[in-house]
Amino acid sequence: MSRTSPQTIALRVLRVDLGALRGGSSGAARCASLAEWGSEYPDFAQLGGGALGLAWIAQAARAGRPAPLVVSVGECVKRGAPTAARASVASRAPLTGLFAEGLVGGELARRLASVADALALESSEEGPHLERGDVLVIESDASVRLERDFAALDESPRALHARLRERFGACAVLANGPAGRRGVAFANLAASGDTPHFVGRGGLGAALGRLGLAAVCVRAPSVASRADSELTQALLASPRLAARAEGGTFEQLESLGASGELRTRAFEREAAPANVRELARDIGEQRTRAHGCQGCPTPCGWEFRTSSGGLQPARFGASYALGLNLGLDGFDDALALLALCDELGLDAKEAGAALALLAIAAQEGARLDAPQFGDRAGFERVLRECVSGASELGRLVARGPRELARALGLEARHTCAKGASVRPDDNLAALLGQCVSSRGGDSMRTFPFQSVDAAQLREWCARGGFELPEEAFDPRAPRGKGLLVAWHEDWSNALDALGFCSFSAAALLSDGVTDIEALEAALAPQWVALRGRGALLRAGAELSLAQRELNRSWGASGDDERPQWARVRLDAPGVLPEYLAVRAAQSAGRWSWSAAASEAAPSDTTSETASDLARGEQSGPATGATNEPVSNSRRGTASDSAPHAGPRDAAAGERRPGRVRVRGIGAAAALHPGGRALEALEVALELPCTAQELLTQLAQRVPAAAPAMVNAGRPVANVARGGALLTAGALVRDGDELDIVAVVSGG
């Protein structure tokens, strides 16, 4: 891995030794450039954000020091770029013992950016310092002080933020909840605002609690947003981002429901279509107002009105874990549990996994004091006892779902990877992504770039040395999944390090507003100027490799990312073996892939070596390298569907009247009277036609749905058949049943 070159990007790190600060040492806090800290850092650290945080944490690990908690901001945040107001929060996760990183919105990133590129928190004091209630105050000149605040120990993050704002005036707050202050293994953190933004899969709230902090308060002014930039105008013109903002990640509910992948009761039973329709209706009726990251022109978060009259922010993943997963069919029940998790500072997805395990234990008679599926009051009781420690059951839950499963003898029923709970998705890319991701599974569960036309995405991947087979886009076909996941992980790492939203990047590319080279230059001009075209993706790959190396130094093994419950699916050729082959080739300096490279890889998935696992020529040194496609044989091919297409239809020009049934998902629900996405619409037209022609005809017939169908002649929606995405030129035939999905979101 390359080290810092003579040409560098200036970065500042504010390092705070909380033990020394409590002892009154004058050298307890220091803000200096990365070069002044006097050690070697890999080139990728100069991206800032999560790249800088990872480099700092890895250096501490090499020196044998406890992992600091690092809050950092990327280049796009410092420049006030639109949809770039997210801070990276990273450390060694108390829940897993491995690296964890989360991105959080709110005011925090923009205020911290005016002080430093990174805040590194550590302590020379030995042992954890829970329940101290200290608040670290950071001023605009980078001076710091500690204020004792015992009242903070029992306050919710929202209440703590309100009180600190009243006390200190305008500020941004990264607040712990009661769970983090008491060391619950899956405690999270909240970034301040009238609507808090939560972060911290892996228990980063407990990591802050161990340092004795209830909150970090940044009083520096906020970096101004560049609201009049060309990038802002492009974002506002994106139909895909408009669709995502409209759906607020809940289009996933209808998409999974339409394909039969939505599950209930520990993700083990298929949800009944009638229940899904009722839940979708409740969500629509309770939605009230949008919210998002500071300065984002297309906010994608939503708040919902609860039965008690309050407002509760929610995203699909958290409400899924606390609703259907627990046998609770009503959306208000999920909102109530989510509100309690926010009040206590608990990660909703780990909380849902733990409660589902208790419900299984109760169902099978293993724990008579555990709540049953559907028992909202019982679930609320356990969550409160988890934080207070008032019962043996609560104390057991506080150790986290993995330890709970072991204690209950339910390891085979807990779907986890690397110690963190994951969803047992049918989509092999989502499954593999969660299992191999080296900073927590959330960042790799959904793939924003996969909402792009398959032929277009194959072309982009080929430019970076990843030649995807067409089967890569079939969610259940193993071939190409390792390549797809590795490419997404590298791009996600690079974009997140800059602080720019991956979904916004995918939308700009797929809507034809820009291309990859132009986007690189717009988001990371200094980086591209120093290292040349294609260097951003290369930096993302180096980040992926460094994350894996750090986790191995902390004891991670190959079996950790091939858990027993998913091993058969992961070990299939084209899935985990292919992913490991990519990483081994990158470690050896090989950055380009032929179509058959992964198929030549050994089948041993328990080790990761730098042996010759890939064919193709090394494309040159990391600095200034340009990645060109290995082959043009698949570029631009759009005549067949990625999956299930069969041979090319030679009679495509011989059309005759036929009918297809379509279901609109997300913003495409406007295809149906009343926007009922789970209802099918029968369409008569000349067949066979291409998927793009189908979208064009749907846009003409239902003008209300047109923005979600096509834009300037380009497809906006995805067309899926049997759960498999079709390319724009794939043939639609008489009798087909198709899902029209306007956007794929995270959350």
ROVO-490505 format. One line per 5 residues: number of its first residue (from 1); their letters; for each residue x, y, z of C-alpha. Coordinates in steps of 0.2 Angstrom, whole numbers. Example, Ala and Ser with C-alpha at 12.3 -4.5 7.8 and 13.67 -1.06 7.14 Angstrom:
! residues 2
1) AS) 62:-22:39; 68:-5:36
END
This chain:
! residues 747
1) MSRTS) 0:0:0; 7:17:-5; 13:29:8; 12:48:9; 19:56:-7
6) PQTIA) 29:73:-7; 13:81:-14; 0:81:0; -16:88:5; -16:97:21
11) LRVLR) -26:90:35; -29:94:53; -32:82:67; -38:88:85; -31:75:97
16) VDLGA) -39:75:114; -32:64:129; -47:64:140; -37:57:155; -24:70:154
21) LRGGS) -37:83:152; -46:78:168; -29:78:176; -26:96:171; -12:93:158
26) SGAAR) -8:108:147; -4:96:133; -20:86:134; -27:93:117; -18:98:102
31) CASLA) -23:102:84; -10:100:71; -8:95:53; -6:76:49; 12:79:44
36) EWGSE) 16:87:61; 10:71:71; 26:63:65; 22:46:58; 19:38:41
41) YPDFA) 1:37:34; -5:28:19; -9:39:4; -28:36:6; -28:46:22
46) QLGGG) -27:62:13; -45:59:6; -50:64:24; -66:58:32; -67:40:36
51) ALGLA) -51:37:27; -42:48:39; -51:40:53; -46:23:48; -28:28:46
56) WIAQA) -27:36:63; -36:20:72; -24:8:62; -9:18:68; -15:16:86
61) ARAGR) -17:-2:84; 1:-4:77; 7:5:92; -3:-6:104; -14:8:110
66) PAPLV) -33:6:113; -43:11:98; -48:30:99; -65:36:94; -63:47:78
71) VSVGE) -75:59:71; -70:65:54; -76:75:39; -72:74:21; -67:86:7
76) CVKRG) -84:88:1; -90:93:18; -77:106:20; -81:114:3; -100:114:8
81) APTAA) -105:104:-7; -123:99:-7; -129:83:0; -112:82:9; -115:85:27
86) RASVA) -111:69:35; -98:65:48; -89:48:50; -89:41:67; -77:26:69
91) SRAPL) -68:15:82; -66:-3:87; -84:-9:90; -88:-15:108; -101:-27:101
96) TGLFA) -89:-36:88; -71:-31:93; -69:-26:75; -68:-10:65; -85:0:64
101) EGLVG) -89:16:55; -105:25:53; -110:41:43; -121:54:52; -130:69:46
106) GELAR) -136:85:56; -125:100:60; -110:91:67; -100:88:51; -101:106:45
111) RLASV) -97:114:62; -82:102:65; -76:105:48; -72:123:53; -61:117:67
116) ADALA) -52:101:60; -53:87:48; -54:74:62; -57:74:81; -47:59:89
121) LESSE) -54:55:107; -43:43:118; -38:42:136; -22:39:145; -32:33:160
126) EGPHL) -34:14:163; -51:6:162; -68:12:156; -76:27:164; -94:25:162
131) ERGDV) -107:36:171; -96:51:172; -108:62:162; -94:73:156; -97:85:141
136) LVIES) -82:89:130; -84:107:123; -74:112:108; -73:130:103; -70:138:86
141) DASVR) -51:141:90; -49:122:93; -48:124:112; -57:111:123; -63:109:140
146) LERDF) -73:96:150; -89:101:160; -97:88:172; -115:86:169; -123:72:180
151) AALDE) -140:76:174; -135:70:157; -134:52:164; -153:48:162; -157:60:148
156) SPRAL) -162:55:131; -151:62:117; -164:74:111; -166:81:129; -148:82:131
161) HARLR) -145:92:115; -159:104:119; -152:108:136; -134:110:129; -141:122:116
166) ERFGA) -149:132:130; -133:132:140; -120:135:126; -130:143:112; -128:138:94
171) CAVLA) -118:122:93; -118:104:87; -119:89:99; -114:71:97; -124:64:111
176) NGPAG) -124:48:120; -140:40:127; -142:31:144; -137:15:135; -120:21:130
181) RRGVA) -117:29:147; -120:13:155; -110:2:142; -124:-8:133; -115:-17:119
186) FANLA) -126:-10:105; -128:8:111; -128:21:97; -125:40:96; -136:54:91
191) ASGDT) -130:69:81; -140:85:86; -154:94:78; -173:96:81; -173:79:72
196) PHFVG) -158:69:79; -148:58:67; -143:41:74; -126:32:71; -116:18:79
201) RGGLG) -119:0:73; -108:-10:83; -110:0:99; -101:16:96; -111:24:110
206) AALGR) -103:12:122; -86:17:115; -89:35:119; -96:30:136; -80:21:140
211) LGLAA) -71:37:138; -83:45:151; -92:56:139; -110:60:138; -108:71:124
216) VCVRA) -96:81:112; -102:99:110; -94:109:95; -97:128:96; -88:132:80
221) PSVAS) -98:141:66; -104:130:52; -96:129:35; -108:137:22; -118:127:10
226) RADSE) -114:130:-9; -133:131:-13; -130:140:-30; -118:127:-37; -120:117:-53
231) LTQAL) -120:102:-42; -135:108:-33; -145:111:-49; -140:94:-55; -146:86:-39
236) LASPR) -163:95:-40; -165:90:-58; -163:71:-54; -179:61:-56; -171:47:-46
241) LAARA) -167:58:-31; -185:65:-32; -192:48:-31; -180:43:-17; -186:58:-7
246) EGGTF) -204:54:-10; -201:36:-4; -190:40:10; -183:22:9; -200:14:12
251) EQLES) -202:10:-6; -192:-6:0; -207:-12:9; -217:-13:-7; -203:-19:-17
256) LGASG) -199:-34:-5; -218:-37:-3; -221:-38:-22; -207:-51:-24; -211:-61:-9
261) ELRTR) -195:-57:1; -203:-47:15; -203:-58:31; -210:-58:48; -206:-66:65
266) AFERE) -187:-66:66; -187:-65:47; -192:-83:45; -210:-81:38; -216:-73:22
271) AAPAN) -227:-58:26; -245:-60:20; -249:-48:5; -264:-41:14; -254:-36:29
276) VRELA) -241:-28:18; -255:-18:9; -262:-12:26; -244:-8:33; -240:2:17
281) RDIGE) -257:12:19; -253:16:37; -236:22:32; -243:34:19; -256:40:31
286) QRTRA) -244:44:46; -231:52:35; -230:71:39; -214:80:34; -197:77:27
291) HGCQG) -180:80:34; -162:76:29; -143:81:30; -139:99:32; -139:108:15
296) CPTPC) -146:93:5; -158:99:-9; -167:82:-9; -169:76:9; -174:58:10
301) GWEFR) -179:56:28; -197:57:34; -206:60:51; -222:51:55; -236:55:67
306) TSSGG) -238:42:81; -255:38:89; -249:48:105; -248:63:94; -229:65:93
311) LQPAR) -218:65:78; -205:50:76; -192:49:62; -190:32:54; -182:23:40
316) FGASY) -186:6:33; -173:-5:40; -175:1:58; -194:0:57; -193:-17:49
321) ALGLN) -182:-24:63; -194:-18:76; -210:-21:67; -213:-36:56; -198:-45:63
326) LGLDG) -206:-45:80; -223:-50:74; -230:-32:75; -241:-29:60; -245:-11:64
331) FDDAL) -234:3:59; -238:13:75; -230:-2:86; -214:-1:76; -214:18:79
336) ALLAL) -216:16:97; -202:4:99; -191:15:88; -195:30:99; -190:20:114
341) CDELG) -173:15:106; -170:33:102; -174:39:119; -162:26:127; -149:27:114
346) LDAKE) -150:9:107; -147:3:90; -164:-2:83; -158:-16:72; -148:-25:85
351) AGAAL) -162:-22:97; -174:-30:85; -162:-45:83; -161:-47:102; -180:-46:105
356) ALLAI) -183:-58:91; -172:-71:99; -181:-69:116; -198:-71:107; -191:-87:99
361) AAQEG) -185:-93:116; -203:-89:123; -211:-98:109; -201:-114:112; -202:-113:131
366) ARLDA) -184:-109:134; -187:-93:143; -204:-91:151; -201:-73:156; -197:-68:139
371) PQFGD) -210:-58:128; -219:-67:114; -220:-62:96; -232:-47:95; -230:-42:113
376) RAGFE) -226:-24:111; -227:-20:130; -216:-35:134; -203:-29:122; -203:-11:129
381) RVLRE) -201:-18:146; -185:-28:141; -177:-13:132; -179:-3:148; -172:-17:159
386) CVSGA) -158:-19:147; -152:-1:150; -156:0:169; -150:-18:173; -165:-21:183
391) SELGR) -167:-39:178; -157:-54:174; -165:-55:157; -161:-36:154; -143:-38:159
396) LVARG) -142:-53:147; -149:-43:132; -137:-29:136; -122:-40:131; -129:-40:113
401) PRELA) -138:-53:102; -123:-64:98; -120:-67:117; -139:-68:120; -141:-82:107
406) RALGL) -126:-92:114; -134:-91:132; -151:-96:125; -144:-110:114; -151:-101:98
411) EARHT) -135:-98:88; -142:-107:73; -157:-95:73; -147:-79:75; -142:-72:58
416) CAKGA) -126:-63:61; -109:-60:53; -93:-54:61; -103:-53:77; -116:-40:71
421) SVRPD) -134:-45:66; -138:-45:48; -154:-48:37; -155:-65:29; -158:-58:12
426) DNLAA) -162:-68:-3; -152:-56:-14; -135:-64:-14; -126:-47:-17; -135:-40:-1
431) LLGQC) -131:-56:9; -112:-56:3; -111:-37:6; -117:-38:24; -105:-53:28
436) VSSRG) -89:-46:20; -91:-27:24; -76:-23:36; -84:-7:44; -102:-14:48
441) GDSMR) -115:-22:37; -126:-7:34; -115:1:22; -116:-15:10; -134:-21:12
446) TFPFQ) -141:-10:-2; -132:-5:-18; -137:12:-25; -128:9:-41; -137:-7:-45
451) SVDAA) -153:4:-48; -144:10:-64; -147:1:-81; -136:-15:-80; -127:-12:-97
456) QLREW) -122:6:-91; -116:-1:-74; -106:-15:-83; -98:-1:-93; -93:9:-78
461) CARGG) -87:-6:-69; -76:-11:-84; -68:6:-83; -62:1:-66; -56:-16:-70
466) FELPE) -71:-26:-65; -79:-35:-80; -96:-40:-74; -105:-55:-82; -124:-52:-86
471) EAFDP) -129:-64:-72; -122:-52:-59; -138:-43:-59; -149:-58:-55; -151:-57:-37
476) RAPRG) -151:-76:-34; -138:-81:-47; -121:-83:-39; -110:-78:-54; -102:-61:-53
481) KGLLV) -108:-57:-35; -90:-56:-29; -86:-43:-42; -102:-33:-40; -100:-32:-21
486) AWHED) -81:-28:-22; -84:-13:-34; -98:-6:-24; -88:-7:-8; -73:2:-16
491) WSNAL) -85:16:-22; -94:17:-6; -78:19:4; -72:32:-7; -88:42:-8
496) DALGF) -91:41:11; -73:47:14; -77:62:4; -93:64:14; -104:64:-2
501) CSFSA) -120:54:-3; -118:37:-13; -136:37:-18; -135:55:-25; -119:50:-34
506) AALLS) -128:35:-42; -143:46:-47; -133:59:-55; -124:45:-65; -139:35:-70
511) DGVTD) -149:51:-75; -135:55:-87; -131:72:-78; -113:67:-77; -101:53:-80
516) IEALE) -89:45:-68; -73:55:-73; -83:71:-72; -90:66:-55; -73:62:-48
521) AALAP) -66:79:-54; -81:88:-46; -80:79:-29; -61:77:-27; -52:90:-38
526) QWVAL) -37:90:-27; -36:71:-27; -38:69:-45; -25:83:-49; -12:74:-38
531) RGRGA) -16:56:-44; -25:57:-60; -41:49:-68; -47:33:-59; -38:36:-43
536) LLRAG) -54:38:-33; -59:21:-36; -42:15:-32; -41:24:-16; -58:15:-11
541) AELSL) -50:-2:-15; -35:3:-4; -47:8:10; -56:-9:8; -39:-18:10
546) AQREL) -34:-8:25; -50:-11:34; -48:-30:31; -30:-29:37; -35:-20:53
551) NRSWG) -48:-33:57; -36:-47:55; -24:-38:67; -39:-39:79; -42:-57:77
556) ASGDD) -54:-58:63; -53:-74:53; -60:-80:36; -74:-90:44; -81:-74:52
561) ERPQW) -88:-69:35; -95:-85:30; -107:-89:45; -114:-106:46; -132:-101:42
566) ARVRL) -126:-93:26; -111:-104:21; -118:-114:7; -124:-99:-2; -109:-89:1
571) DAPGV) -97:-103:-4; -104:-105:-21; -92:-100:-35; -95:-82:-40; -100:-76:-22
576) LPEYL) -87:-76:-8; -73:-85:-17; -74:-72:-31; -74:-58:-18; -59:-65:-10
581) AVRAA) -50:-67:-27; -53:-49:-30; -46:-43:-14; -31:-55:-15; -27:-48:-33
586) QSAGR) -28:-30:-27; -16:-34:-13; -4:-41:-26; -6:-25:-36; -17:-32:-50
591) WSWSA) -32:-20:-53; -39:-26:-70; -50:-41:-72; -54:-52:-87; -72:-60:-88
596) AASEA) -65:-77:-82; -53:-71:-69; -64:-75:-54; -69:-92:-61; -50:-97:-61
601) APSDT) -49:-93:-42; -46:-107:-30; -62:-112:-20; -53:-110:-3; -63:-96:6
606) TSETA) -55:-98:23; -39:-89:18; -35:-73:9; -18:-73:0; -9:-63:-13
611) SDLAR) -7:-77:-25; -10:-76:-43; -29:-76:-42; -33:-64:-57; -28:-63:-75
616) GEQSG) -24:-47:-84; -10:-34:-83; -6:-23:-69; -11:-6:-74; 4:3:-66
621) PATGA) 8:12:-50; -6:18:-38; -2:36:-40; -9:43:-56; -14:26:-63
626) TNEPV) -28:25:-76; -40:11:-77; -45:6:-94; -57:-8:-98; -50:-25:-101
631) SNSRR) -62:-29:-115; -75:-20:-124; -85:-37:-127; -98:-33:-115; -99:-14:-115
636) GTASD) -115:-6:-120; -124:-23:-122; -142:-21:-118; -151:-33:-130; -154:-46:-116
641) SAPHA) -160:-46:-99; -146:-49:-86; -155:-64:-79; -168:-76:-85; -167:-69:-103
646) GPRDA) -164:-85:-112; -157:-84:-130; -159:-68:-140; -176:-67:-148; -173:-68:-166
651) AAGER) -192:-63:-169; -191:-47:-159; -197:-37:-174; -212:-48:-177; -224:-40:-165
656) RPGRV) -242:-43:-161; -255:-38:-148; -251:-45:-131; -253:-41:-112; -242:-39:-97
661) RVRGI) -246:-35:-79; -235:-22:-70; -234:-17:-52; -227:0:-48; -216:2:-33
666) GAAAA) -211:18:-24; -214:33:-35; -220:22:-49; -235:18:-38; -244:32:-48
671) LHPGG) -247:19:-61; -261:12:-51; -277:21:-46; -275:28:-29; -256:24:-29
676) RALEA) -259:6:-22; -242:-1:-26; -246:-20:-23; -260:-20:-36; -256:-26:-53
681) LEVAL) -261:-15:-69; -264:-25:-85; -257:-16:-100; -261:-20:-118; -247:-17:-131
686) ELPCT) -237:-23:-146; -225:-37:-140; -212:-41:-138; -204:-24:-134; -189:-19:-125
691) AQELL) -190:-14:-106; -186:4:-111; -200:5:-123; -212:-2:-110; -207:12:-98
696) TQLAQ) -209:25:-112; -227:18:-116; -231:18:-97; -226:36:-95; -237:41:-110
701) RVPAA) -252:32:-104; -250:38:-85; -243:55:-85; -243:56:-66; -230:42:-66
706) APAMV) -220:49:-81; -206:57:-70; -203:40:-62; -202:31:-79; -191:40:-91
711) NAGRP) -181:56:-92; -174:64:-108; -177:47:-116; -167:38:-103; -175:25:-91
716) VANVA) -177:31:-73; -186:16:-66; -180:-2:-65; -190:-16:-73; -189:-33:-64
721) RGGAL) -195:-50:-69; -196:-64:-56; -185:-53:-44; -172:-51:-58; -167:-34:-65
726) LTAGA) -169:-32:-84; -157:-21:-95; -165:-7:-105; -165:-17:-121; -171:-33:-113
731) LVRDG) -187:-41:-121; -204:-40:-113; -215:-54:-119; -234:-58:-118; -240:-64:-101
736) DELDI) -225:-56:-92; -228:-50:-74; -216:-36:-70; -211:-25:-56; -208:-7:-60
741) VAVVS) -196:0:-46; -193:19:-46; -178:19:-35; -167:8:-23; -163:16:-7
746) GG) -154:12:9; -160:13:27
END
